[in-house]
Amino acid sequence: MDRITTRAAFKASVPVLLGYISLGMAFGLVLADAGLPWWLSPLMAIFVYAGAGQFMALGLIAAGSSVLEIGLLTLLINARHAVYGLSVLDKYKDTGARKPYLIFGLTDETFALISTVVPPEGVKPEDFYLGLTALDQLYWVSGCTAGALLGKALPFDSKGLEFSLTALFVVLLVEQIKSVRRVEPYALALGASLLASALGASRDFYLIALLLSLGGLALFHKRLSE
């Protein structure tokens, strides 16, 4: 990537920078508080790279869960990425050798940027998407590493830090509302969440709410496309 592309990607990714550094540090602190080795934090940030999945994995590791159980639950909680992939097929069709990494790095926050931010004039879209994806993961790896090192160096009570993930989603929701000024998608998501909660889906709440939301969007697709 050239300097112009890097600068444009950095400017667009500043909201994720602020969120990922703080959230990554929260993850690192929680990991250190759980008595796990500090290097596991950057390792997970590089090869797992899933905020909700990493927080969940810590609880499962602490509970002595099997590798199979951790793998299945991680697959369930990250199943939404398959939907993200379908919605960016056109954007990624000419990305060439970049495509495998772009697919791997398609987190919630990166998807929010790619789906709402238009590449500046003179910047190749495929390079812009690569810049956004790489910078976002760099922020996450940096935060996770710093948090783990800080947690090992200083005594720290990490209780409640896992809520930082929810806070980041709220910030991204606000950004989406500014970009998509329609009530229907948010009303469908709220209704799906309430229904999933009423069904008592505590462990698989997120996945069930997502499936219900997608069903509603498919049902009202024509109306939303107007």
N, C-alpha and C positions, 0 to 999 in steps of 0.2 A: 504493500500500500504506500502511496505517496503521502507527503506531508499534508496536503489539502484534504485528502480523504480521512486521514487520521484525525485531523482537527475537527472535521465535520462530525465524525463518529463520536469523538469525545464530547463535543458540545451537546449532541443529542442524548448521550448516555449519562449525563450528570445526575439526573434523578436516581438512576440505578446505582451510580457510584455511591451516593450518600446512603442509599438503603442497603446495598450489599456490604459495604465496609462495616456498618454498625451491626447488621444482621449476622455477617460472617464472624465478627468478634464475639457476638452473643453465642453463636454455635461453638466457637473455640473455647469459650469460658465454660459452657455447659459440659463439653467433652472433658476438659481438664478437671472439672469438679467431680466428674464420674470416675476419675482415677485412671483414665485411659492415656496412653502415651501421646505426647503433643504432636508427633509427626503424623499421627493418624488423621488429624484435622486437615492439613494441606493435601494429604493423599486422597482423602474422600472428596475434597473440593476439586481436585484435578480429574479423578476417574469416575466419581459418582455425579457430582455437580447437580445436586437437587436439594434445595433448601428444606422443604417439607420432608423429603425422603431421608435426608441426613439426620434431622431432629428425631424422626420416628425410629431410625436405625439405632440411635443412642439408647433410647428406651428399651428397645428389643434386645440389644446387646447386654444391657444392665440386667434385664430379666432372664437372661440365659437362653434366649430363643435360638432355634437352629438356623443354619445358613439358608435352608430351603424356605423356612417361614419368612425370614427377612426378605429373601428374593421375591417371593410371591406378593407380599404386602407392598414392596417397593414398586413392583410391576402394576399393581392395582392403583396405587396412589398417583402414579405417573402415566396412567393410561390416557389421560387427557392430551398428552403430547401427540398422540396419533391424530387427534382432531386438529391440533395446531398444524401438523404436517400437511394435512389435506388442504388447509386454507392458504398455505404459502407455496403450493406447487408451482403456480405461475411465476412467483417472484424468484424461485430457486431453480427454474428449469435451465437457465444458461450459466449456472455458477461453476460448472466443470469440476475440477479437482477440489474445489472449496466445499462441495456439497456434503461429503461425509461429516466434516466438522460442523458445518452449519446445522445439520440435522441433530448432531449430538448436543450442540450448545443452545438449542431452542428451548429456553426456559420460559416461564410465564412472563417475566419482565422483558426479556429479549423479544418475545413474540409481541408484547404490547408496543414496543418501540418500532419493530419492523412493520407492524400493521397500521401504524398511525403516522410515522415520520416519513416524509418524502425526501429521497436523496437530493442534495443540492445540485444545482445546474453545474455541469462539468465534471461531476463525480459519477463513476460507473456504479450502478446499483449493486452489482455482485461484490464489488470491493467495499462498498458502504456497509452492506449486510455483514460481511466478514469482519470489518472493523468493529461494528457494534457487538457482535458475538464474542470476539476475542477480548475486547475491553471489559465487557460484563464479567466474563470468567476471571479475568485478571483481578478485578475488584473483589470478587468472591474469594479467590485463593488468598489474596492479601489479607482480607478481613479474618478469614478462618485461621490463617497462620498467626497473625498478630494476637488474636484472642486466645489461642491455645498457649502461646508463649507467655502471655501476660497471666493467664490462669495458673500456669506452673510456677511462675516467679512470685506471685502474690496470692495470699489467701483471699478467696472471693466467694460470696454466696450468690450462686447463679439462679436462685429461685425466681421464677417469673420472666426470665429473659426470653423463653421460647415464644412469648407473646409478640416479640419484635417481628416475627414473620407475618402475623396478622396485621400489624401496623403498616408493613410495607405493602401488603395487598390493598389496604385502604387508600394509601397514597396513589397507587396505580389505578384504582377505581376512579378516583377524582380526576386523574389525567384522561381516562377513557371517557368520562362524562363530558369533559370539555371538548373532546374530539367528536364523539357520537352523541348528538343532542336529540335523542329519542327516548321516550319513556319505556316502550315495549320490551326491549332486551333486558333492562334492569328489573322490570316488573316480573318477567318470566323467571329470571334468576332468583329473585326473592321468593316467588311462589314455590319454585322447585326446592329451595332450601327449607322453607316451612314444611312442605310436604314430606321431605326426607326426614326431617326432625320428628314429625308426627308419626312416621312409620317406625320410629325407634331405631333408626340406622346409625347407631353411635360410632361403631368402628369403621364402617364403610360409608359414612355420611357424605364425604366429599365426592366419592365416585358416583353414588346414587343421585345426589343433587345435580352433578354434571350431566348425567345421562338424561335426567328429567328436563334439564334446561335445553339440551340438544334436541330432545323430542319436541319441545314447545317451539323452538326456533324453526325446526323442519316443518311443523304443522302450519306456522304462520309465515313461512318463507316469502310467499308472494306479497303479502301485505307489507312486510318489512322491506321488501325490495322496491316499493313504490317511492 
